[in-house]
């Protein structure tokens, strides 16, 4: 079982669905490719970030840090993250934190044009990050967002076969999908999911965190 965002925008909740199902229109299932030792190291990195942010002894301007190395390894291993979410450019090094997705430099510039309320852009290797932003990337992923868009008819494959749509129009359509109600629903529920993962304490990896949240949701 895995945790997914439920399909009805008005529900505003997270539901659990089997790995093989396509019934829900939210966060697709995932799996931990890393062993317990590596996940533990990533969890330690995240805890150090969290403690720095909460410390009164560290100036506020110095509390944010670079994207932790082990967390970055896990991030790049997630399904779909070897290519830009929008144009398929290899080895993307920028991110839409709002969607937990990786972007190439060119597409990152276009996302900046959407405004920070729609897409908060960060460089994986150059910018400073906080705890929740890193967690959003680890709990997001290009494969997850692409699957969500596909279920809403907002993926590239939905219009690439249309001979009347040229490459320029394709880019525009690809970008404007982030302005849809579906994308807003995804952003809000990704934030909600990250908050729930944070409430579990020390990070346990995607799979384990979602199993725990499933049990908690089933018991409530």
PEGI-V391213 format. One record per residue. RES is the residue in three letters. PHI is phi in radians with two decimals (999 if undefined). OMEGA is omega in whole degrees, 0 to 359 (none if undefined). NEAR is the number of other C-alpha atoms within 12 Angstrom. Layout:
# PEGI-V391213
{{RES | PHI | OMEGA | NEAR} {RES | PHI | OMEGA | NEAR}}
This chain:
# PEGI-V391213
{{UNK | 999 | 178 | 24} {UNK | -2.60 | 181 | 32} {UNK | -1.54 | 176 | 43} {UNK | -2.34 | 174 | 44} {UNK | -1.34 | 183 | 40} {UNK | -1.20 | 191 | 28} {UNK | -1.37 | 185 | 28} {UNK | -1.49 | 185 | 21} {UNK | -0.99 | 182 | 21} {UNK | -1.37 | 184 | 16} {UNK | -1.32 | 177 | 14} {UNK | 0.99 | 183 | 22} {UNK | -2.33 | 176 | 29} {UNK | -2.06 | 179 | 38} {UNK | -2.00 | 178 | 32} {UNK | -1.83 | 178 | 32} {UNK | -2.39 | 178 | 27} {UNK | -1.08 | 181 | 19} {UNK | -1.04 | 187 | 20} {UNK | -1.57 | 186 | 14} {UNK | -1.44 | 172 | 19} {UNK | -2.12 | 187 | 24} {UNK | -1.25 | 183 | 23} {UNK | -1.68 | 185 | 30} {UNK | -1.93 | 182 | 36} {UNK | -2.36 | 186 | 45} {UNK | -1.15 | 182 | 50} {UNK | -1.33 | 182 | 44} {UNK | -1.23 | 180 | 38} {UNK | -2.58 | 180 | 34} {UNK | -2.56 | 178 | 27} {UNK | -1.49 | 180 | 26} {UNK | -1.55 | 185 | 20} {UNK | -1.82 | 181 | 24} {UNK | -1.33 | 185 | 17} {UNK | -1.03 | 182 | 17} {UNK | -1.08 | 181 | 15} {UNK | -1.20 | 177 | 22} {UNK | -1.12 | 178 | 30} {UNK | -1.10 | 178 | 20} {UNK | -1.15 | 177 | 25} {UNK | -1.12 | 179 | 33} {UNK | -1.11 | 178 | 31} {UNK | -1.12 | 177 | 24} {UNK | -1.03 | 181 | 28} {UNK | -1.17 | 179 | 38} {UNK | -1.16 | 177 | 26} {UNK | -1.08 | 177 | 24} {UNK | -1.08 | 182 | 31} {UNK | -1.09 | 181 | 26} {UNK | -1.17 | 177 | 20} {UNK | -1.10 | 181 | 23} {UNK | -1.17 | 182 | 23} {UNK | -1.59 | 184 | 18} {UNK | -1.32 | 176 | 16} {UNK | -1.50 | 182 | 12} {UNK | -1.48 | 180 | 12} {UNK | -1.78 | 178 | 14} {UNK | -0.94 | 184 | 12} {UNK | -0.98 | 181 | 14} {UNK | -1.18 | 183 | 15} {UNK | -1.89 | 185 | 18} {UNK | -1.37 | 178 | 22} {UNK | -1.40 | 186 | 27} {UNK | -2.31 | 175 | 28} {UNK | -1.22 | 180 | 26} {UNK | -1.07 | 184 | 36} {UNK | -1.02 | 187 | 33} {UNK | -1.08 | 181 | 22} {UNK | -1.22 | 175 | 24} {UNK | -1.03 | 180 | 37} {UNK | -1.18 | 177 | 31} {UNK | -1.06 | 180 | 23} {UNK | -1.14 | 179 | 34} {UNK | -0.98 | 184 | 41} {UNK | -1.26 | 179 | 35} {UNK | -1.50 | 183 | 26} {UNK | -1.16 | 181 | 33} {UNK | -0.92 | 177 | 29} {UNK | 1.52 | 187 | 30} {UNK | -1.44 | 176 | 36} {UNK | -1.48 | 178 | 27} {UNK | -2.30 | 176 | 29} {UNK | -1.05 | 181 | 32} {UNK | -1.08 | 186 | 43} {UNK | -1.74 | 187 | 41} {UNK | -2.18 | 178 | 31} {UNK | 1.25 | 173 | 24} {UNK | -1.07 | 183 | 21} {UNK | -1.31 | 175 | 19} {UNK | 0.93 | 179 | 22} {UNK | -1.15 | 183 | 31} {UNK | -2.16 | 177 | 31} {UNK | -2.13 | 185 | 41} {UNK | -2.48 | 163 | 48} {UNK | -1.69 | 183 | 43} {UNK | -1.07 | 182 | 40} {UNK | -1.02 | 183 | 40} {UNK | -1.98 | 182 | 49} {UNK | 1.09 | 187 | 46} {UNK | -2.12 | 179 | 50} {UNK | -1.68 | 184 | 51} {UNK | -2.30 | 170 | 42} {UNK | -1.41 | 182 | 30} {UNK | -1.05 | 182 | 28} {UNK | -1.10 | 181 | 23} {UNK | -1.22 | 177 | 32} {UNK | -1.08 | 177 | 33} {UNK | -1.09 | 178 | 22} {UNK | -1.19 | 179 | 28} {UNK | -1.17 | 176 | 37} {UNK | -1.04 | 179 | 26} {UNK | -1.20 | 178 | 19} {UNK | -1.33 | 182 | 23} {UNK | 1.68 | 186 | 17} {UNK | -1.16 | 179 | 20} {UNK | -1.22 | 179 | 20} {UNK | -1.68 | 183 | 28} {UNK | -2.57 | 178 | 34} {UNK | -1.51 | 188 | 31} {UNK | -1.74 | 177 | 37} {UNK | -2.45 | 171 | 36} {UNK | -1.52 | 179 | 29} {UNK | -1.13 | 188 | 36} {UNK | -1.72 | 187 | 18} {UNK | -1.97 | 186 | 15} {UNK | -1.54 | 174 | 20} {UNK | -1.52 | 183 | 21} {UNK | -2.28 | 171 | 34} {UNK | -1.90 | 185 | 32} {UNK | -0.99 | 184 | 37} {UNK | -1.19 | 178 | 33} {UNK | -1.15 | 177 | 39} {UNK | -1.10 | 180 | 46} {UNK | -1.12 | 177 | 45} {UNK | -1.06 | 179 | 40} {UNK | -1.23 | 180 | 48} {UNK | -1.23 | 180 | 48} {UNK | -1.67 | 177 | 50} {UNK | -1.72 | 179 | 49} {UNK | 2.12 | 181 | 42} {UNK | -1.14 | 179 | 41} {UNK | -1.10 | 180 | 36} {UNK | -1.13 | 181 | 37} {UNK | -1.19 | 179 | 45} {UNK | -1.07 | 179 | 40} {UNK | -1.12 | 178 | 32} {UNK | -1.09 | 179 | 37} {UNK | -1.08 | 181 | 35} {UNK | -1.06 | 181 | 26} {UNK | -1.23 | 178 | 25} {UNK | -1.86 | 180 | 27} {UNK | 1.17 | 184 | 21} {UNK | -2.03 | 179 | 29} {UNK | -1.65 | 182 | 31} {UNK | -1.02 | 182 | 30} {UNK | -1.10 | 182 | 21} {UNK | -1.21 | 183 | 19} {UNK | -2.35 | 180 | 21} {UNK | -1.13 | 180 | 20} {UNK | -1.41 | 180 | 13} {UNK | -1.49 | 183 | 13} {UNK | -1.16 | 181 | 10} {UNK | -1.45 | 181 | 11} {UNK | -1.75 | 179 | 18} {UNK | -1.46 | 186 | 14} {UNK | -1.13 | 179 | 17} {UNK | -1.14 | 178 | 13} {UNK | -1.15 | 179 | 17} {UNK | -1.07 | 179 | 25} {UNK | -1.08 | 181 | 24} {UNK | -1.14 | 179 | 22} {UNK | -1.12 | 180 | 24} {UNK | -1.03 | 182 | 32} {UNK | -1.33 | 185 | 30} {UNK | -1.24 | 178 | 25} {UNK | -1.11 | 178 | 33} {UNK | -1.29 | 179 | 38} {UNK | -1.68 | 183 | 25} {UNK | -1.39 | 176 | 20} {UNK | -1.13 | 179 | 19} {UNK | -1.10 | 180 | 30} {UNK | -1.15 | 177 | 36} {UNK | -1.06 | 177 | 26} {UNK | -1.04 | 180 | 35} {UNK | -1.08 | 181 | 45} {UNK | -1.03 | 182 | 37} {UNK | -1.09 | 183 | 29} {UNK | -1.38 | 172 | 36} {UNK | -1.15 | 177 | 41} {UNK | -1.04 | 179 | 31} {UNK | -1.09 | 180 | 25} {UNK | -1.09 | 179 | 37} {UNK | -1.08 | 177 | 37} {UNK | -1.05 | 180 | 23} {UNK | -1.21 | 177 | 28} {UNK | -1.13 | 177 | 33} {UNK | -1.06 | 182 | 29} {UNK | -1.17 | 179 | 17} {UNK | -1.41 | 181 | 19} {UNK | 1.64 | 182 | 18} {UNK | -0.99 | 184 | 26} {UNK | -1.06 | 184 | 37} {UNK | -2.06 | 183 | 33} {UNK | 1.62 | 184 | 37} {UNK | -1.04 | 186 | 42} {UNK | -1.11 | 182 | 29} {UNK | -1.16 | 180 | 28} {UNK | -1.05 | 182 | 35} {UNK | -1.27 | 175 | 38} {UNK | -1.15 | 180 | 29} {UNK | -1.16 | 180 | 25} {UNK | -1.11 | 177 | 31} {UNK | -1.11 | 179 | 27} {UNK | -1.14 | 179 | 17} {UNK | -1.11 | 179 | 19} {UNK | -1.14 | 180 | 18} {UNK | -1.23 | 182 | 14} {UNK | -1.53 | 184 | 8} {UNK | -1.47 | none | 7}}
